[in-house]
Amino acid sequence: MFNLILANQTDISIYGFYGWWQLTVCLFAFVALMSIWYHIGKNQKDYGPVWLALSVLCWACSGLVEILMLHQDQTGLPLKEGLRSVFSLLNSLFILMALPWFKYLPKLFAPLIKSKFWPYIIGIPFAFALLPTLLKMVLGSTPSTINELDVYYALLTLLFLGFVLWESFIKRRLPLLGWLSLLTILVTLVAQVYKFMGNSINLLLFSAIFKTSLIMLFFALALSWVKELTETIIPQPHQLKLTFGKKRKSKGKNIYEVSLLGFPGDAERTVQLTPALYKLFKTFANRKMHSEGGWLEIKPKNFDTSKNYDINDHNELKRLVEALLDGLFGKKNWTKDMHYTPLKNTLFEMSENRERKIRLLLPKENIYIENE
């Protein structure tokens, strides 16, 4: 009898500690994520961090339930488990609501997540899981049957979240965080399985591990987002320096490279160009360095056949800027408003009289051509 009483007191102490830990840590994480959004995301009109913060708040509410119902007997257990299951469902729903705000989505799921039907795709299963859960809670079903539907909904959430986290970290050149996110998803899956096994102590252990890990991943995601915002800032013309160079491979094939210095976060970024684009870009540089005006002329539609033009059409310039962006930020990991237009405005200027003339905007002191 004494050993049984001691065991019960030990279980109550463990649950009490877990409840207070979950409430304080998750509430702190909620406030911190909201603070990041308030200072940065609010101006960007990005509400993804808000949904992630609300999902963490659900865990804090679950911890509060654990504390308030710590000394409940068996008759109050269905109510306690039911409330925890409801907050688990809300947590999954808010995570799924955050996914459309992610910049990088896997090609497999991107059309689905970005579609206008996404709220219905995640909302209908949520409703079908929530209503039976509330009914079972009122009827006093066993905890395993109450938790059943929120586990299935969590599995759906983990499937999407795992792919999206991996894509986000990989596209931001953070592969170690990508692998950590997959490991966290695996631990979370184990925790969901333990809900069916009735091993409460192991369930608490895995729950504490995966919740802590996910919270840290959410902060890593927010910091990677801030890192990307700072590193993708296009510098002003006087801040940017260009170095042109041609290297020869062992097989005799040439590599045409342009190094750009002046972007925040990196000392120097090197971009490989095709021979044609490299020649065009180098022509801009030579004209800027060695002629008075530095202008290149774009061929008009009704062009004079007796005259040679520097640029055949505007598409050549477009391909050059796109190739530079692909090399700087990754293929298609850039947008027109934030990257293409600012970089084009930093590098080039058109003649005021609209004479189809264009030149490099950088000071000639910022341009260097290696001996080729």
Protein Blocks (a to p, Z undefined) as FASTA:
>chain_A
ZZmmmmmmmmmmmmmmmmmmmmmmmmmmmmmmmmmmmmmmmmnopaklmmmmmmmmmmmm
mmmmmmmmmmpcfklmmmmmmmmmmmmmmmmmmmmmmmmmpmbdcfklmmmmmpmklmmm
mmmmmmmmmmmmmmmmmnopafklmmmmmmmmmmmmmmmmmmmmmmmmmmnopaklmmmm
mmmmmmmmmmmmmmmnopaklmmmmmmmmmmmmmmmmmmmmmmmmmmmmmmpccdfklpc
cdddddddfkopacdddddehiehiabdcddddfklmmmmmmmmmmmmmmmnopacdddf
bdcfkbccfbfblmlmmmmmmmmmmmmnoghiacfklmmmmmmmmmpccdfklnopacdf
bdfklpccddZZ
